[in-house]
């Protein structure tokens, strides 16, 4: 018998008929939205604030939502990692557009926070009732403390760690974050401090681009082919939503090449 989310909830005596399962997505909210959205850098407080504000439209969110909300964060297209189980203590406001709920973190599944990964079978649907989600398979119960994604502006990894980040399951949260953005990255050869400024844009996100480096060490770049990648260090200079116009990404790349002088005294060849 395969392990499912329903099995886990039954073991914790969580009443499945009073459960709503929510899987957030790392998508930028439109400019007209009053919601900040959730992204890979979101704090626990920001995720809770986002969760407690829901649409007032019945077709989008239940008129009478259940008491217990199992909240997941995305990992690729068909996985979700447990963030929290929160108790819904009722609606506290409704302005006709947004409803706000009094949500309190519970102790349910506390030992499985950030560890439990389930298969998400609802596709682009972001919330399902507990009875439906009960059949979803448990894909992984990870180490108690998987490496926490440090945030885009604090991310610095060696070549050795990059190889782990792009392929090991314990870095699934990192992979999801890096696959959600395009932008400008920096490769520094720590032996002499010389820089290479690169970009991921269009249909290629940062994770896809960095997987190429992890595989061959140079990503097809002429100057990098001449060097041992074991001393390379990878970081992000600026990130963009994938819908950002290509001209904006190109302008940012040109700026950082000038600012870091990476053509004349670095590893860029143009």
C-alpha positions in Angstrom: 0.0 0.0 0.0 1.5 3.3 -1.1 1.8 6.2 1.4 -0.6 9.1 0.6 -1.3 12.5 2.2 -4.5 10.9 3.5 -2.5 8.4 5.4 -0.4 11.1 6.9 -3.4 13.2 8.0 -5.2 10.2 9.5 -2.1 9.4 11.6 -2.2 12.9 13.0 -6.0 12.6 13.5 -6.6 15.6 11.2 -10.3 15.4 10.1 -10.0 15.0 6.3 -13.5 16.3 5.7 -12.5 19.6 7.4 -9.3 20.2 5.4 -8.4 22.5 2.5 -5.1 21.9 0.7 -3.5 24.9 -0.9 -0.4 24.9 -3.1 0.9 28.3 -3.7 2.7 29.2 -7.0 5.8 31.4 -7.5 4.0 33.8 -9.9 4.2 37.5 -10.0 0.8 39.1 -9.2 -0.4 41.6 -11.8 0.2 45.3 -11.1 -3.5 45.8 -10.4 -3.6 43.2 -7.7 -3.6 44.1 -4.0 -1.7 40.9 -3.2 2.1 40.8 -3.0 2.3 37.2 -4.2 4.7 34.5 -3.0 8.2 34.1 -4.3 11.3 32.1 -3.4 12.5 34.9 -1.0 9.2 35.2 0.9 9.4 35.0 4.7 7.1 32.9 6.8 5.2 36.0 7.8 4.8 37.0 4.2 3.5 33.6 3.2 1.0 33.6 6.1 -0.2 37.1 5.1 -0.6 36.1 1.5 -2.5 32.9 2.6 -4.9 34.7 4.8 -6.1 37.0 2.0 -8.4 35.3 -0.5 -10.7 36.3 -3.3 -14.3 37.2 -2.4 -15.5 35.4 -5.6 -17.1 32.0 -4.7 -15.8 30.4 -7.9 -12.3 31.2 -6.8 -12.4 30.4 -3.1 -15.0 28.5 -1.0 -17.8 30.6 0.7 -17.3 28.5 3.8 -13.7 27.3 3.9 -12.7 24.4 6.2 -11.1 24.8 9.5 -7.7 23.3 8.7 -5.6 24.5 5.7 -2.6 22.4 4.6 -0.4 24.9 2.8 2.3 23.7 0.3 5.0 25.5 -1.6 5.8 24.6 -5.2 8.5 22.3 -6.4 8.3 22.1 -10.1 5.1 21.5 -11.9 3.8 18.5 -10.0 5.2 18.5 -6.5 4.4 20.4 -3.3 6.5 20.7 -0.1 4.6 21.2 3.2 5.0 24.7 4.6 2.4 24.8 7.5 -0.9 23.5 8.6 -2.9 26.6 9.8 -6.2 26.8 11.6 -8.9 29.0 10.1 -10.7 30.8 12.9 -13.0 32.6 10.7 -13.4 35.6 8.3 -12.4 38.9 9.8 -13.1 41.2 6.7 -14.7 41.2 3.3 -14.6 44.3 1.0 -16.3 42.5 -1.9 -13.0 41.9 -3.6 -10.8 40.3 -0.9 -11.6 38.3 2.2 -9.3 38.2 5.1 -9.1 35.2 7.5 -7.8 34.8 11.0 -5.2 32.1 10.5 -3.1 30.6 13.3 -0.3 28.2 12.9 -1.1 24.8 14.3 1.1 21.9 15.6 -0.3 19.5 13.1 2.5 17.8 11.0 5.0 20.0 12.8 7.7 17.3 12.5 7.1 17.2 8.7 7.4 20.9 8.0 9.6 21.5 4.9 10.2 17.7 4.8 6.9 16.3 3.4 6.7 16.3 -0.4 3.6 15.2 -2.2 2.7 14.7 -5.8 0.3 17.4 -6.9 -2.3 15.9 -9.2 -4.5 18.9 -9.7 -2.4 20.6 -12.4 -2.8 24.4 -12.4 -5.6 24.2 -9.8 -4.1 25.7 -6.7 -6.5 24.5 -4.0 -8.4 21.2 -3.5 -10.6 19.8 -0.7 -9.0 17.3 1.7 -10.9 14.3 0.4 -9.4 14.9 -3.1 -5.9 15.6 -1.8 -6.0 12.5 0.4 -5.2 10.3 -2.6 -2.1 12.3 -3.5 1.1 10.3 -3.1 3.8 11.1 -0.7 7.0 11.4 -2.8 9.5 12.2 -0.2 10.0 12.7 3.5 13.3 14.6 3.4 16.0 15.3 5.9 14.8 17.3 8.9 16.6 20.4 7.8 17.2 20.6 4.0 19.4 23.4 2.9 17.4 26.6 3.1 17.3 28.7 0.0 19.2 31.9 1.0 17.4 34.3 -1.3 18.4 35.6 -4.8 20.4 38.5 -3.4 22.5 36.3 -1.1 23.1 33.3 -3.3 26.8 32.5 -3.8 27.8 28.9 -4.6 31.0 27.2 -5.6 31.2 24.9 -8.7 31.1 21.8 -6.5 27.9 23.0 -4.7 26.4 24.1 -8.0 26.6 20.5 -9.2 24.6 19.4 -6.1 22.1 22.3 -6.3 21.0 21.5 -9.9 20.4 17.8 -9.4 20.0 16.6 -5.8 16.5 16.3 -4.3 17.5 18.0 -1.1 17.9 21.2 -3.1 14.4 21.0 -4.6 13.4 24.3 -3.2 16.4 26.0 -4.7 15.6 24.4 -8.1 12.1 25.7 -8.0 13.3 29.2 -7.1 15.9 29.3 -9.9 13.5 27.9 -12.4 11.1 30.7 -11.7 13.4 33.5 -12.9 15.5 34.8 -15.7 18.2 37.4 -15.4 21.9 38.3 -15.1 24.4 36.1 -13.3 28.1 36.4 -12.4 30.8 33.8 -12.6 34.0 34.7 -10.7 37.2 32.7 -11.0 38.4 32.9 -7.4 42.0 32.2 -8.4 42.4 35.7 -9.9 39.1 37.5 -9.4 38.2 37.8 -13.1 34.5 38.0 -13.9 32.1 36.6 -16.5 28.7 38.3 -16.8 26.0 36.1 -18.4 22.3 36.0 -18.8 19.4 33.6 -19.0 16.4 34.9 -20.9 13.6 33.9 -23.3 12.7 30.3 -22.8 15.9 29.5 -20.8 15.7 30.2 -17.0 18.5 30.5 -14.6 18.3 26.9 -13.5 18.5 25.6 -17.0 21.5 27.8 -17.8 23.3 26.8 -14.7 22.7 23.1 -15.3 24.7 23.5 -18.5 27.6 24.9 -16.5 27.3 22.1 -13.9 27.6 19.6 -16.8 30.5 21.0 -18.8 32.0 23.8 -16.7 32.0 26.4 -19.4 28.4 26.6 -20.9 29.9 27.1 -24.4 31.7 30.3 -23.5 35.1 30.7 -25.1 37.1 32.2 -22.2 35.6 29.8 -19.7 36.7 26.8 -21.8 40.3 27.7 -21.1 39.9 27.5 -17.3 39.4 24.9 -14.6 35.8 25.4 -13.3 36.7 24.0 -9.9 37.5 27.5 -8.7 34.4 29.2 -10.2 31.9 30.9 -8.0 28.3 31.6 -9.1 26.0 34.4 -8.0 23.0 36.5 -9.3 23.3 40.2 -10.2 19.7 40.9 -11.1 16.6 38.7 -11.5 13.5 39.2 -13.7 10.1 37.6 -14.1 10.2 35.4 -17.3 7.7 37.7 -18.9 10.1 40.6 -18.8 10.9 42.0 -22.3 14.2 40.8 -23.8 15.4 44.3 -24.3 15.3 45.0 -20.5 17.4 41.8 -19.8 19.9 42.8 -22.5 20.2 46.3 -21.1 20.9 44.9 -17.6 23.5 42.6 -19.0 25.3 45.4 -20.9 25.2 47.6 -17.7 26.9 44.9 -15.6 29.5 44.2 -18.2 30.5 47.9 -18.1 30.2 48.2 -14.4 32.4 45.2 -13.7 34.7 45.9 -16.7 34.3 42.2 -17.7 35.2 42.7 -21.3 38.5 44.5 -21.0 39.7 43.0 -17.8 37.4 40.0 -17.3 36.2 36.9 -19.1 33.6 38.2 -21.5 34.5 38.4 -25.2 31.8 40.9 -26.2 
